[in-house]
């Protein structure tokens, strides 16, 4: 029963994200609205972490399984992808490197900042 309640909380937040997507005319996916709402609710202690922790952990564990339908969709679209395959590979590699570099820099900045805060 605990898992059902936790999943219902997560689904409810996702539903609120869908509602925000319908109300706000911004080109932001509903899932991003849901993530921001969940982050805000957790940071403001509106929803305690324990109220969604186990279901969230389960969802992270099965995340690779969720990519199978997308991969099958790519395979079915092979005829349309083949002419631009080189471009797709370049864009994927470049964007991956950029994201890794920015994430690394941000992580290092946070670590340095926390060390300075601990020294004071």
VEXDREN-45536 format. One line per 8 residues: number of its first residue (from 1); their letters; for each residue x, y, z of C-alpha. Coordinates in steps of 0.5 Angstrom, whole numbers. Example, Ala and Ser with C-alpha at 12.3 -4.5 7.8 and 13.67 -1.06 7.14 Angstrom:
2
1> AS> 25 -9 16  27 -2 14
END
This chain:
120
1> XXXXXXXX> 0 0 0  6 5 1  8 4 -6  1 6 -9  1 12 -4  8 14 -7  6 13 -14  0 17 -13
9> XXXXXXXX> 4 23 -10  9 22 -16  3 22 -21  -1 27 -18  5 32 -19  6 30 -26  -1 31 -27  0 38 -24
17> XXXXXXXX> 6 39 -29  1 37 -35  -4 43 -32  1 48 -32  3 46 -39  -4 47 -41  -4 54 -38  2 57 -39
25> XXXXXXXX> 4 58 -47  11 57 -46  15 51 -50  17 47 -44  15 40 -43  10 38 -38  15 33 -35  20 39 -34
33> XXXXXXXX> 14 43 -30  13 36 -26  20 36 -24  20 43 -22  14 42 -18  17 36 -15  23 39 -13  20 45 -10
41> XXXXXXXX> 15 41 -6  21 37 -3  25 43 -2  20 47 2  18 41 6  11 41 3  12 33 1  17 30 6
49> XXXXXXXX> 23 26 2  20 19 5  13 20 2  16 19 -5  23 16 -4  22 8 -5  18 9 -11  23 14 -14
57> XXXXXXXX> 28 9 -13  24 4 -16  23 9 -22  30 10 -23  32 3 -22  28 1 -28  29 7 -32  33 4 -38
65> XXXXXXXX> 27 -1 -39  23 6 -41  28 7 -47  26 1 -50  20 4 -54  24 10 -56  30 5 -59  24 1 -63
73> XXXXXXXX> 22 8 -65  28 9 -68  29 3 -71  23 3 -75  25 10 -77  31 8 -80  30 10 -87  29 17 -85
81> XXXXXXXX> 35 17 -81  40 14 -85  41 20 -90  43 24 -84  46 19 -80  53 23 -80  50 29 -77  46 26 -72
89> XXXXXXXX> 52 22 -69  56 29 -69  51 33 -66  50 27 -61  58 27 -59  58 34 -59  52 35 -54  55 30 -50
97> XXXXXXXX> 61 33 -49  59 40 -48  54 37 -43  59 33 -39  64 39 -39  58 44 -36  56 39 -31  63 38 -29
105> XXXXXXXX> 65 45 -28  58 46 -24  60 40 -20  67 43 -18  64 50 -17  59 47 -12  64 43 -9  69 49 -8
113> XXXXXXXX> 63 53 -5  62 48 0  69 47 2  69 55 3  63 55 7  66 49 11  72 53 13  68 59 15
END
